[in-house]
Amino acid sequence: MIEVSHKCLQFQQGLLHQLRFKIKNVSDVTITFRIRCNNNTHYKLEHYMGLIHSHQDFENSIQNFEASDMKFSGDQLEIQYAEFLDPLQDLKDFWNSTQSQDHVMIPIEVVDIQQQQKNSILTEQQDKQQQTLQKELQSIKQEYVQTQKSAVEVNYFKKFQNGFTIGKLMIVIPIALFLGVICR
């Protein structure tokens, strides 16, 4: 029934800031939502509950209270939602009386941007080293192939040279002279 614009909400470590996200109603009915955070001491939501009409979206924001150097693992938003049939009913009363509802979990992360940049630079350097090594290996392979070709050529020449002994040469020369005389 709903789609959320973010699969994960990421705050930068050491900075206070606000993130905006959208909740979209993809159904043909009006729905109500309620958002809960498992760590309300570090985050503040602009809207904790509301209505979204059919095929409309609702923009919300979350702010981190502390520019923390700590990373809180497991922080998440739970967006509960249900079909809302009675437009005269109070939303708080609705959520107090509703037992079962569907929900979406959105993890919240505090990201160390400097560490990400360091990791990115390290990965880039490793990729460059890998490419350099690949080029050097290709060059060595080409030199090896050239050396092997030269060795084969020298080997054929030696075979050709070894094939002609003085005795064979004494027979080939008169035959060549005789054929030369005949061809004139």
C-alpha positions, 0 to 999 in steps of 0.5 A: 500500500505504501512506498518510501523514497529511501531504503535507508536514512543516512546521517553524516557523523559529527553533523547536525542535519535534517533528512527529507523523505516521502511516503507514497500511497500506491493504493486506491484507498485513503490510508493513515500512517504512524511512525515510530523510532526505536531511538527517540532520544537522538532523532525528531520527526516532523510528523508522527502520523497523518493521512495520505489519499489514494495515489498521493504522497506525504513529505516528512523529515527527520532530524538528528539531535546530536552531532554524535561521533558515536554510531548507533547500530540498529536505529530504525523507523517503523512506518505503520499504515492501515486503510482509513475508512472513517474521515470523522475519526480522530487519528489518535483514537484510530491508532489506539484502537487498531490492533494489527497493521502493516509496516515498513522498517527503514534503518537509520545509519550514522556514516563516517564520511571521512572514512568512506572517502579514505576507503574510496581513495584506497580502493582507487589506488588498489585498482590502479595498482592492479591495472599496472600489474596487468599491463606489466604481466601482458608485456612480459607475456608478449616478450615471452612469445617473441622469445619463443618465436625467435627460438623456433626460427633459430631451431628451423634454421639449424635443422635446415643447416644440419640437413645439408652435409658436404656429401649432399652439397656435392650432389646438389651443385652438379644437379643445379648446374646441369638444370641451369644449362638445360634451362638456357 
